């Protein structure tokens, strides 16, 4: 009896496009997510003259798919860590850590929604 062979070639062009769009959505989502965390952190950031709040920034590294929120003053880290310091009502130490922890689910949802939108 003879052998029958079928060969199938699969084009990966569609998969490559999907991966690019997925990455693009993730980058957009990271931008939105870092802005969200910043928006949660600024209202609880210690405020005396407004310099610390004004130093806040977000950054996204598209190649690493990493986003960051930062406060950039000479005293930002110490102000963040000193839980014994007194603050105005509604302001606190851990002004970035706590909002970040509380926003994890929302951050995930923001990024996922951006990826879904890009893949439509």
C-alpha positions in Angstrom: 0.0 0.0 0.0 1.2 3.5 -0.8 1.8 6.3 1.6 -0.1 9.6 1.4 1.5 12.7 2.8 0.0 16.1 3.4 2.2 19.0 4.2 0.9 22.2 5.7 2.6 25.5 6.0 1.5 27.8 8.6 2.1 31.5 8.2 3.3 33.2 11.3 2.6 36.7 9.9 -0.7 36.9 11.8 0.9 35.7 15.0 3.7 38.3 14.6 1.2 41.1 14.1 -0.8 39.9 17.1 2.4 39.9 19.3 3.3 43.4 18.2 -0.2 44.7 18.9 -0.3 42.9 22.3 3.0 44.6 23.2 1.7 48.0 22.0 -1.4 47.5 24.2 0.8 46.6 27.1 2.9 49.7 26.7 -0.3 51.9 26.5 -1.6 50.1 29.5 1.6 50.7 31.5 1.4 54.4 30.7 -2.2 54.6 31.9 -1.5 52.4 35.0 1.5 54.4 36.1 -0.6 57.6 35.8 -3.3 55.9 37.8 -0.9 55.0 40.7 0.5 58.5 40.6 -3.0 59.9 40.9 -3.6 57.7 43.9 -0.3 58.6 45.6 -0.3 62.4 45.2 -3.3 63.1 47.5 -1.6 61.3 50.4 1.9 62.6 49.7 3.2 64.8 52.6 2.6 68.4 51.7 4.4 71.4 53.2 5.4 73.5 50.3 4.3 71.3 47.4 7.9 70.5 46.2 7.6 66.8 46.8 4.2 66.5 45.1 5.5 68.5 42.2 8.5 66.2 41.8 6.4 63.2 40.9 6.8 61.6 37.5 6.0 58.4 35.7 8.2 56.5 33.2 7.6 53.5 31.0 10.4 51.4 29.4 8.7 49.8 26.4 11.6 47.3 25.8 11.4 45.9 29.3 7.6 46.4 29.7 8.2 48.1 33.0 6.7 51.2 34.4 7.6 53.4 37.4 6.3 56.2 39.5 8.8 58.3 41.3 9.2 61.3 43.6 12.5 63.1 43.1 13.7 65.3 45.9 16.7 64.9 48.2 14.3 64.0 51.0 11.7 61.9 49.1 13.0 58.5 50.3 13.4 59.5 53.9 9.9 61.2 53.9 8.5 57.9 52.5 10.2 55.7 55.1 9.8 57.7 58.3 6.5 56.3 59.7 7.0 58.1 63.0 6.9 61.6 61.4 3.7 63.5 61.8 1.8 64.7 58.7 -1.2 66.9 57.9 -4.6 65.0 58.0 -4.8 62.7 55.0 -1.1 62.8 54.3 1.2 59.9 55.3 4.5 58.1 55.1 4.6 55.2 52.6 2.8 57.7 50.3 3.8 55.6 47.2 4.0 52.1 48.6 0.5 52.0 50.1 -1.3 53.3 47.0 0.7 51.0 44.8 -0.3 48.0 46.9 -3.9 49.0 47.0 -4.0 49.5 43.3 -2.6 46.2 42.1 -5.8 44.8 40.9 -6.8 48.0 39.2 -3.3 48.3 37.6 -3.7 44.8 36.2 -7.1 45.5 34.9 -6.0 48.8 33.2 -3.1 47.0 31.4 -5.4 44.0 30.4 -8.0 46.3 29.0 -5.4 48.2 26.9 -4.1 44.9 25.5 -7.7 43.8 24.7 -8.5 47.0 22.9 -5.3 46.7 20.8 -6.2 43.1 19.8 -9.7 44.0 18.6 
